[in-house]
Amino acid sequence: MPVFESKPLTTPKWQAVANKTFARNPLIFGIPFVLIMVGASFAMTPFTQTRYDLHDQQVKAVTKEQELGLSKNRKKFDIREEYYRLSAEADDEWEQRRVPRPKGLPEWGVPPTEPPDKKT
């Protein structure tokens, strides 16, 4: 099988010079790129600051009347007070009733005198 000859592609002279220049000194491309990124960051700062300022204005747009109305007649929340209030409500809703015992079942601590009826 024949071996293929290696023939380099022909490139324009300006492209060959540019390739050699970038190959020798890659900072020629890197430094302008970094400068553009840093400059764009500083250029975008006023726009982002405006965005956050508008957001703060929307959040803080409470009038004095609304501010006073929020704090007026407000009771502080106490978790212990709520616990006792809810437990008192639960105690009022039920009534203690004695369940009738089946016939032949003794009171507390007394053994039965007769064996229970076995129906098989």
N, C-alpha and C positions, 0 to 999 in steps of 0.2 A: 504494500500500500504506500502511495507516495506521501511525502511530508509536505504540508502546506507551507508556503513561504510566508514569512511575516512581513507584511507591508503596512507601515503606519498610515493612519488616515492623514490626509493633508488638511491642515488648519490654516486659517488666515494668519497673516503675520502679526496683526494686533492682538489676536487671541493667544497666540503662542507667547508673546511678550507679557501679556497679562497673567497667564498661567505661571510663567517663570517668576514673575514679581511676587505673586501671592504665595507661591511655594517657598520662596526665600524668606519673605517677611509676612507672616499671616496677620500681624497687628495692623496692617494697612486696611484690612477689612474689619477687624475686630474693634478697634478703637472708635471709628465713627458709629458703629452699631451701638456700642455701649453708651456713647455720648447722646445718641438719639433717644435711647430708652430712658436715661436719666433726665434729659431735658423734657421729654414728654411727661414724665412723672411730675416734675415741677410745674409744667404748664397746666396739668389737669388739677392741681391742688385747689385753685379758686372754684372750679366747678364742683368738686366734691364737697368743699366747705359750704357752698351755697345749698347743696342738697341737704346736708345735715342741719343747717340753719333753718330751712323751711320745715323740716321734720320737727325741730324743737318748737317752732312757732305754733304748729298744729297741736302739739301736746300741751303747751302752756297757754292756750287760748281759753282760759277760764276767767270770767269776769269776777269782780270783787263781790257782787251779789251772790253768784254761784258759790264762790269760795266761802262766804259767810253762811250760806244755806247748808253747806255740807257739814260744817262743824257745829251748827246750832242743834240743840236737843239730841245730841248724839250720846249714847250710853257706851261706856267702855265694855269690851267683851272680856268676861272672866270665865275660863273653862270650868272652874270648880262650881261657880254659881249655876252654870248650865247643867252640869252633872246633877246637882241636887234638885234643880227644878224638874228635870226629866225623870229622876228616880221618884220624886213625890207624885208626879202624874201617873207613873206606873203603879204606885201603891194604891191609888184611889180607884183604879179600874177593876179591881177584883174583890171577891168576897170569899171568905173562908167558910167552907161547908164540910161537915163530917160525912164521909162516905159510909153508908150503912154496911155493916159486916154481914157476911153470909151466916146462915143459921148454923150453929154449932162451932163457930170459930171463937176462941176465947179472947179476952182482953189481953193487954200487954203482960208478958211474963208468966201467964198461967198456962200450964200444959192442958191439952184437951182431955176431958174426962172420958169421952166416948170416941171410938175410932170413927173416922169419917165414912159415910155411906159409899160403898163401892158398887157402881152399876156397870156391869160388863156386858 
